[in-house]
Amino acid sequence: MRKVLVLNGPNLNRLGTRETEVYGSDTLDDIAAMLHERAGPLEVELDVRQSNHEGHLIDWLHEAADTGVHAVLLNAGGLTHTSVALRDAISAIAVPVIEVHLSNPAARESFRRRSLISGVCKGIISGFGAHGYALALDAAARL
């Protein structure tokens, strides 16, 4: 069974209460439950994590490379636009990383339109709300 690691960055623990007009009303637990339900038929084992700390995300990416993870789904939140260190961590591993965003950063504030991590990710899924995670999981299962 292939293992997929789902990493969620800063402030995503506030989903369901934070700017619901932008991010929707699903909580991170709702998204995790939906992913676990979808993972079975895809024969994928999931590990879903969240941290408000950049270093945790970097450590988990390194761990993914060292433990045979098949793919990583990464919603880096605001670190998408600011973290060279996160980009370097993605670039340093052979595990494919799929960038996920609930909203469409290109349709938002100008500072959100530039992703430092996109260039080193396998692909990007954005703008489909919680369903974007399901689309990313489907893509990861087919890699």
Backbone as a chain_set.jsonl record, in Angstrom:
{"seq": "MRKVLVLNGPNLNRLGTRETEVYGSDTLDDIAAMLHERAGPLEVELDVRQSNHEGHLIDWLHEAADTGVHAVLLNAGGLTHTSVALRDAISAIAVPVIEVHLSNPAARESFRRRSLISGVCKGIISGFGAHGYALALDAAARL", "coords": {"N": [[0.845, -1.175, 0.0], [0.599, 2.168, -0.89], [1.946, 5.059, 0.688], [0.749, 8.229, 1.559], [1.565, 11.425, 2.526], [0.032, 14.094, 4.111], [0.426, 17.398, 4.467], [-0.184, 20.278, 6.331], [0.035, 23.722, 6.682], [0.683, 26.826, 8.493], [-1.994, 28.264, 10.329], [-4.004, 26.705, 9.249], [-5.235, 25.05, 10.997], [-7.298, 26.543, 11.869], [-9.327, 26.387, 10.094], [-12.738, 26.404, 9.061], [-13.6, 28.24, 10.854], [-12.177, 30.456, 10.23], [-12.222, 33.109, 8.052], [-14.447, 32.138, 6.374], [-15.745, 32.756, 4.034], [-13.758, 32.771, 2.186], [-12.237, 30.399, 2.594], [-14.072, 28.408, 3.095], [-16.369, 26.299, 4.991], [-15.551, 23.868, 5.942], [-13.733, 22.02, 8.33], [-10.325, 21.265, 9.277], [-10.305, 18.71, 10.308], [-12.629, 17.71, 9.085], [-11.763, 17.658, 6.428], [-9.643, 15.834, 6.632], [-11.086, 13.52, 7.35], [-12.634, 13.132, 5.038], [-10.574, 12.63, 3.213], [-9.464, 10.26, 4.262], [-11.597, 8.519, 3.882], [-11.694, 8.459, 1.122], [-9.226, 7.395, 0.537], [-9.125, 4.608, 0.937], [-10.389, 3.088, -1.306], [-8.49, 3.84, -3.182], [-6.313, 2.5, -2.4], [-4.44, 3.617, -0.635], [-2.482, 4.647, 2.066], [-2.901, 7.035, 4.536], [-1.367, 9.837, 6.162], [-2.052, 12.494, 8.011], [-1.14, 15.738, 8.829], [-0.612, 18.801, 10.717], [0.937, 21.937, 11.218], [1.868, 24.979, 12.782], [4.391, 25.806, 12.485], [7.206, 26.398, 10.611], [9.6, 24.856, 10.619], [8.737, 22.326, 11.49], [7.287, 21.429, 9.271], [9.348, 21.25, 7.397], [10.993, 19.31, 8.616], [9.199, 17.144, 8.464], [8.977, 16.803, 5.707], [11.584, 15.942, 5.119], [11.527, 13.569, 6.592], [9.61, 12.187, 5.097], [11.05, 11.585, 2.8], [12.919, 9.858, 3.842], [11.496, 7.666, 4.706], [10.136, 6.327, 2.743], [7.768, 7.406, 1.667], [5.185, 7.751, -0.718], [4.072, 10.045, -1.948], [3.585, 13.572, -1.297], [1.079, 15.708, -0.161], [0.784, 19.101, 0.015], [-0.306, 21.838, 1.713], [0.849, 24.724, 2.206], [-0.011, 27.061, 3.269], [0.403, 30.458, 4.223], [3.18, 30.301, 4.081], [3.767, 29.503, 1.579], [4.26, 31.723, 0.022], [6.47, 32.914, 1.064], [8.6, 31.309, 2.041], [11.754, 30.367, 1.522], [13.235, 28.384, 2.659], [11.413, 26.251, 2.92], [10.918, 25.739, 0.235], [13.494, 24.88, -0.483], [13.637, 22.522, 1.025], [11.691, 20.932, -0.221], [12.821, 20.729, -2.728], [15.046, 19.265, -2.079], [14.314, 16.65, -1.749], [13.338, 13.48, -3.203], [10.751, 12.724, -3.318], [7.593, 13.176, -4.789], [5.845, 16.235, -4.568], [2.724, 17.678, -4.156], [1.274, 20.716, -4.531], [-1.262, 22.3, -2.724], [-4.113, 24.37, -2.526], [-6.856, 25.853, -0.932], [-8.249, 28.158, -1.738], [-8.028, 30.247, -4.702], [-5.018, 31.408, -5.282], [-4.161, 33.14, -7.322], [-6.297, 34.748, -7.823], [-6.49, 36.447, -5.741], [-5.089, 38.697, -3.267], [-2.26, 40.639, -4.364], [0.213, 39.873, -3.214], [-0.163, 37.201, -2.732], [-0.015, 35.958, -5.126], [2.368, 34.952, -5.969], [4.154, 32.051, -5.761], [6.626, 30.533, -3.938], [7.167, 27.891, -3.86], [6.003, 26.477, -5.969], [7.553, 25.963, -8.287], [9.124, 23.781, -7.649], [7.442, 21.765, -7.108], [5.46, 18.878, -8.005], [2.95, 19.351, -9.084], [0.075, 21.586, -9.033], [-2.87, 22.289, -7.276], [-5.598, 24.302, -6.98], [-8.166, 26.471, -5.69], [-10.536, 24.993, -5.497], [-11.673, 24.56, -3.058], [-12.224, 22.38, -0.257], [-12.463, 20.117, -1.822], [-10.282, 20.179, -3.477], [-8.213, 18.895, -2.13], [-9.018, 16.233, -2.387], [-8.823, 15.938, -5.154], [-6.065, 16.246, -5.394], [-5.2, 14.009, -3.949], [-6.167, 11.941, -5.58], [-4.534, 12.445, -7.814], [-2.001, 11.978, -6.68], [-2.171, 9.266, -6.102], [-2.019, 8.203, -8.597], [0.515, 8.628, -9.469]], "CA": [[0.0, 0.0, 0.0], [1.371, 3.412, -0.966], [1.69, 6.009, 1.765], [0.713, 9.637, 1.181], [1.64, 12.337, 3.655], [-0.698, 15.338, 3.874], [0.959, 18.409, 5.37], [-0.91, 21.543, 6.366], [0.848, 24.727, 7.343], [0.168, 27.785, 9.466], [-3.369, 28.754, 10.416], [-4.995, 25.788, 8.694], [-5.981, 24.511, 12.139], [-8.425, 27.459, 12.097], [-10.35, 26.203, 9.049], [-14.097, 26.245, 9.576], [-13.929, 29.473, 11.572], [-11.358, 31.533, 9.675], [-12.571, 33.604, 6.72], [-15.205, 31.076, 5.698], [-16.099, 33.204, 2.681], [-12.598, 32.469, 1.34], [-11.737, 29.042, 2.774], [-15.165, 27.464, 3.276], [-16.749, 25.966, 6.366], [-14.97, 22.586, 6.343], [-12.585, 22.061, 9.236], [-9.239, 20.371, 8.878], [-10.771, 17.348, 10.636], [-13.553, 17.309, 8.017], [-10.957, 17.348, 5.246], [-8.929, 14.583, 6.92], [-12.054, 12.416, 7.291], [-12.955, 12.935, 3.627], [-9.411, 12.01, 2.577], [-9.349, 8.871, 4.729], [-12.66, 7.754, 3.208], [-11.32, 8.328, -0.289], [-7.951, 6.687, 0.424], [-9.338, 3.159, 0.894], [-10.516, 2.574, -2.678], [-7.269, 4.135, -3.938], [-5.261, 1.69, -1.785], [-3.462, 4.574, -0.132], [-2.446, 4.887, 3.507], [-2.713, 8.471, 4.756], [-0.89, 10.429, 7.399], [-2.421, 13.906, 7.89], [-0.514, 16.529, 9.892], [-0.677, 20.26, 10.619], [1.777, 22.685, 12.145], [2.03, 26.421, 12.57], [5.824, 26.056, 12.534], [7.9, 26.071, 9.371], [10.571, 23.794, 10.845], [8.047, 21.03, 11.533], [6.987, 21.042, 7.889], [10.616, 20.865, 6.778], [11.366, 18.009, 9.19], [8.295, 16.117, 7.947], [9.363, 16.538, 4.318], [12.785, 15.099, 5.186], [11.062, 12.259, 7.055], [8.938, 11.537, 3.967], [12.085, 11.049, 1.916], [13.658, 8.798, 4.527], [10.62, 6.554, 5.116], [9.484, 5.699, 1.596], [6.463, 7.978, 1.334], [4.931, 7.766, -2.166], [3.832, 11.429, -2.37], [3.185, 14.514, -0.26], [0.168, 16.802, -0.481], [1.238, 20.191, 0.87], [-0.909, 23.164, 1.755], [1.812, 25.453, 3.031], [-0.595, 28.31, 3.761], [1.16, 31.669, 3.924], [4.583, 30.003, 3.802], [3.865, 29.352, 0.119], [4.688, 32.979, -0.593], [7.571, 33.526, 1.808], [9.605, 30.42, 2.604], [12.807, 29.779, 0.711], [13.635, 27.149, 3.347], [10.451, 25.213, 2.556], [11.224, 25.418, -1.161], [14.725, 24.092, -0.495], [13.326, 21.191, 1.557], [10.986, 20.203, -1.281], [13.81, 20.49, -3.776], [16.066, 18.34, -1.586], [13.804, 15.278, -1.648], [12.889, 12.893, -4.462], [9.316, 12.434, -3.196], [6.788, 14.203, -5.448], [5.016, 17.08, -3.705], [1.634, 18.356, -4.859], [0.877, 21.939, -3.825], [-2.723, 22.389, -2.63], [-4.675, 25.576, -1.917], [-8.321, 25.889, -0.917], [-8.657, 29.285, -2.587], [-7.197, 30.449, -5.885], [-4.135, 32.528, -4.959], [-4.054, 34.073, -8.446], [-7.471, 35.626, -7.812], [-6.495, 37.123, -4.443], [-4.181, 39.831, -3.129], [-1.077, 40.497, -5.215], [1.298, 39.157, -2.537], [-0.445, 35.763, -2.751], [0.051, 35.465, -6.51], [3.682, 34.356, -6.227], [4.465, 30.898, -4.93], [8.038, 30.161, -3.969], [7.309, 26.429, -3.904], [5.412, 25.885, -7.176], [8.57, 25.534, -9.241], [9.741, 22.516, -7.251], [6.354, 20.812, -6.853], [5.028, 18.079, -9.155], [1.78, 20.011, -9.653], [-0.637, 22.528, -8.165], [-4.33, 22.27, -7.341], [-6.071, 25.427, -6.178], [-9.433, 27.112, -6.011], [-11.673, 24.08, -5.439], [-12.038, 24.322, -1.664], [-11.799, 21.102, 0.31], [-12.402, 19.129, -2.899], [-8.94, 20.207, -4.037], [-7.426, 17.847, -1.487], [-9.416, 14.962, -3.01], [-8.205, 15.929, -6.481], [-4.631, 16.026, -5.196], [-5.021, 12.612, -3.544], [-6.327, 11.157, -6.813], [-3.312, 12.627, -8.627], [-0.89, 11.312, -5.982], [-2.36, 7.812, -6.233], [-1.716, 7.826, -9.978], [1.921, 8.881, -9.777]], "C": [[0.894, 1.243, 0.0], [0.972, 4.347, 0.17], [1.757, 7.432, 1.221], [0.67, 10.463, 2.46], [0.942, 13.635, 3.271], [-0.236, 16.343, 4.92], [0.202, 19.72, 5.214], [-0.147, 22.534, 7.212], [0.079, 25.672, 8.247], [-1.277, 28.192, 9.23], [-4.42, 27.814, 9.841], [-5.749, 25.034, 9.782], [-7.199, 25.373, 12.457], [-9.509, 27.325, 11.009], [-11.703, 25.922, 9.694], [-14.554, 27.465, 10.338], [-13.219, 30.68, 10.973], [-11.804, 31.882, 8.266], [-13.309, 32.555, 5.891], [-15.629, 31.475, 4.288], [-14.964, 32.929, 1.694], [-12.265, 30.982, 1.374], [-12.827, 27.992, 2.965], [-15.38, 27.123, 4.738], [-16.211, 24.61, 6.83], [-13.797, 22.813, 7.285], [-11.49, 21.15, 8.692], [-9.593, 18.923, 9.209], [-11.747, 16.833, 9.596], [-12.781, 16.882, 6.77], [-10.215, 16.031, 5.442], [-9.87, 13.392, 6.823], [-12.417, 12.1, 5.839], [-11.808, 12.237, 2.912], [-9.261, 10.547, 2.987], [-10.403, 7.986, 4.057], [-12.29, 7.48, 1.754], [-10.083, 7.448, -0.472], [-8.125, 5.175, 0.276], [-9.437, 2.606, -0.508], [-9.277, 2.82, -3.548], [-6.082, 3.299, -3.454], [-4.083, 2.557, -1.344], [-3.607, 4.662, 1.381], [-2.105, 6.36, 3.721], [-2.143, 8.775, 6.122], [-1.118, 11.932, 7.243], [-1.877, 14.66, 9.095], [-0.7, 18.023, 9.637], [0.278, 20.864, 11.631], [1.781, 24.153, 11.761], [3.508, 26.801, 12.497], [6.52, 25.525, 11.283], [8.857, 24.889, 9.535], [9.944, 22.417, 10.919], [7.766, 20.534, 10.115], [8.248, 20.561, 7.181], [11.06, 19.501, 7.298], [10.497, 16.892, 8.624], [8.576, 15.798, 6.486], [10.606, 15.654, 4.275], [12.409, 13.682, 5.602], [10.392, 11.486, 5.921], [9.959, 10.886, 3.036], [12.78, 9.842, 2.535], [12.817, 7.566, 4.846], [9.811, 5.964, 3.969], [8.08, 6.189, 1.305], [6.35, 8.112, -0.178], [4.775, 9.19, -2.702], [3.437, 12.257, -1.155], [2.191, 15.5, -0.863], [0.503, 17.908, 0.496], [0.404, 21.447, 0.659], [-0.057, 23.948, 2.736], [1.248, 26.749, 3.592], [0.258, 29.493, 3.339], [2.63, 31.436, 3.641], [4.828, 29.78, 2.313], [4.558, 30.552, -0.504], [5.964, 33.549, 0.013], [8.755, 32.621, 2.111], [10.555, 29.812, 1.577], [13.239, 28.454, 1.333], [12.7, 25.989, 3.002], [10.674, 24.787, 1.103], [12.457, 24.529, -1.244], [14.489, 22.672, 0.014], [12.619, 20.338, 0.51], [11.976, 19.809, -2.374], [14.827, 19.418, -3.381], [15.603, 16.889, -1.503], [13.318, 14.793, -3.014], [11.391, 12.58, -4.457], [8.534, 13.533, -3.918], [5.878, 14.915, -4.45], [3.978, 17.775, -4.569], [1.181, 19.518, -3.985], [-0.648, 22.066, -3.881], [-3.103, 23.712, -1.967], [-6.191, 25.515, -2.009], [-8.844, 26.987, -1.833], [-7.742, 29.336, -3.809], [-6.291, 31.645, -5.617], [-4.024, 33.56, -6.078], [-5.202, 35.065, -8.491], [-7.549, 36.464, -6.532], [-5.51, 38.286, -4.431], [-2.892, 39.574, -3.908], [0.047, 39.724, -4.522], [1.079, 37.656, -2.507], [-0.273, 35.153, -4.144], [1.386, 34.83, -6.858], [3.913, 33.224, -5.234], [5.949, 30.589, -5.072], [8.22, 28.66, -4.134], [6.818, 25.787, -5.201], [6.446, 25.29, -8.119], [9.242, 24.223, -8.899], [8.702, 21.465, -6.873], [5.994, 20.088, -8.148], [3.859, 18.741, -9.868], [1.115, 20.866, -8.597], [-2.135, 22.341, -8.373], [-4.826, 23.374, -6.421], [-7.447, 25.88, -6.636], [-10.663, 26.237, -5.912], [-12.102, 23.756, -4.014], [-11.502, 22.986, -1.19], [-11.669, 20.021, -0.764], [-11.016, 19.089, -3.556], [-8.022, 19.167, -3.419], [-7.742, 16.484, -2.102], [-8.804, 14.846, -4.4], [-6.709, 15.646, -6.381], [-4.344, 14.586, -4.791], [-5.168, 11.685, -4.745], [-5.069, 11.235, -7.675], [-2.144, 11.875, -7.989], [-0.975, 9.803, -6.153], [-1.983, 7.327, -7.628], [-0.254, 8.063, -10.358], [2.696, 7.581, -9.858]], "O": [[1.828, 1.348, 0.795], [-0.194, 4.412, 0.559], [2.697, 7.795, 0.515], [-0.148, 10.229, 3.35], [1.23, 14.21, 2.222], [-0.475, 16.163, 6.114], [-0.02, 20.2, 4.103], [0.269, 22.223, 8.328], [-1.021, 25.366, 8.706], [-1.713, 28.426, 8.103], [-5.613, 28.099, 9.936], [-6.794, 24.441, 9.513], [-8.05, 24.961, 13.245], [-10.49, 28.068, 11.014], [-11.788, 25.281, 10.742], [-15.754, 27.71, 10.464], [-13.637, 31.815, 11.199], [-11.764, 31.032, 7.376], [-12.837, 32.143, 4.831], [-15.847, 30.609, 3.44], [-15.199, 32.863, 0.488], [-12.038, 30.367, 0.332], [-12.527, 26.798, 2.993], [-14.659, 27.602, 5.614], [-16.396, 24.241, 7.99], [-12.97, 23.696, 7.059], [-11.711, 20.37, 7.765], [-9.221, 18.01, 8.471], [-11.713, 15.652, 9.25], [-13.103, 15.875, 6.14], [-10.16, 15.204, 4.531], [-9.496, 12.357, 6.271], [-12.496, 10.933, 5.457], [-12.039, 11.347, 2.093], [-8.964, 9.693, 2.151], [-10.126, 6.838, 3.706], [-12.548, 6.397, 1.23], [-9.914, 6.826, -1.521], [-7.353, 4.531, -0.435], [-8.65, 1.735, -0.879], [-9.04, 2.107, -4.523], [-4.989, 3.372, -4.016], [-2.92, 2.276, -1.634], [-4.717, 4.741, 1.907], [-1.138, 6.87, 3.154], [-2.398, 8.073, 7.101], [-0.453, 12.576, 6.432], [-2.118, 14.275, 10.239], [-0.914, 18.455, 8.504], [0.412, 20.374, 12.752], [1.708, 24.515, 10.587], [3.842, 27.985, 12.452], [6.421, 24.342, 10.955], [8.912, 24.014, 8.67], [10.539, 21.439, 10.466], [7.983, 19.363, 9.802], [8.214, 19.572, 6.448], [11.457, 18.635, 6.518], [11.0, 15.806, 8.335], [8.431, 14.65, 6.065], [10.673, 14.718, 3.478], [12.908, 12.71, 5.036], [10.58, 10.276, 5.794], [9.752, 9.774, 2.549], [13.18, 8.916, 1.829], [13.363, 6.528, 5.218], [8.893, 5.179, 4.203], [7.276, 5.444, 0.745], [7.297, 8.532, -0.844], [5.281, 9.511, -3.778], [3.015, 11.726, -0.128], [2.426, 16.058, -1.935], [0.507, 17.672, 1.704], [0.404, 22.04, -0.419], [-0.229, 23.842, 3.95], [1.943, 27.464, 4.313], [0.776, 29.525, 2.222], [3.276, 32.282, 3.022], [5.964, 29.86, 1.845], [5.344, 30.412, -1.441], [6.483, 34.557, -0.468], [9.834, 33.128, 2.416], [10.207, 28.872, 0.862], [13.571, 27.509, 0.617], [13.159, 24.863, 2.812], [10.622, 23.598, 0.788], [12.471, 23.543, -1.982], [15.074, 21.722, -0.506], [12.916, 19.151, 0.372], [11.956, 18.683, -2.872], [15.399, 18.747, -4.241], [16.402, 15.997, -1.22], [12.936, 15.591, -3.869], [10.832, 12.21, -5.489], [8.789, 14.714, -3.681], [5.235, 14.288, -3.609], [4.308, 18.385, -5.586], [0.76, 19.326, -2.845], [-1.25, 21.953, -4.949], [-2.496, 24.122, -0.977], [-6.742, 25.164, -3.052], [-9.773, 26.767, -2.61], [-6.798, 28.555, -3.924], [-6.743, 32.786, -5.711], [-3.814, 34.742, -5.803], [-5.094, 36.111, -9.13], [-8.562, 37.114, -6.275], [-5.142, 38.798, -5.489], [-2.486, 38.426, -4.087], [0.77, 38.984, -5.188], [2.025, 36.902, -2.281], [-0.381, 33.937, -4.3], [1.528, 34.232, -7.925], [3.871, 33.425, -4.021], [6.46, 30.409, -6.177], [9.301, 28.202, -4.504], [7.19, 24.652, -5.497], [6.225, 24.221, -8.688], [9.867, 23.607, -9.762], [9.051, 20.395, -6.375], [6.194, 20.612, -9.243], [3.772, 18.708, -11.096], [1.517, 20.88, -7.433], [-2.609, 22.246, -9.506], [-4.518, 23.387, -5.23], [-7.839, 25.702, -7.79], [-11.758, 26.706, -6.22], [-12.818, 22.78, -3.789], [-10.464, 22.516, -1.655], [-10.853, 19.11, -0.629], [-10.63, 18.069, -4.127], [-7.154, 18.617, -4.097], [-6.84, 15.674, -2.315], [-8.32, 13.78, -4.781], [-6.155, 14.898, -7.186], [-3.357, 14.003, -5.236], [-4.383, 10.751, -4.911], [-4.598, 10.225, -8.199], [-1.383, 11.208, -8.689], [0.046, 9.139, -6.331], [-1.661, 6.153, -7.809], [0.157, 7.724, -11.468], [3.901, 7.595, -10.11]]}, "num_chains": 1, "name": "protein.A"}
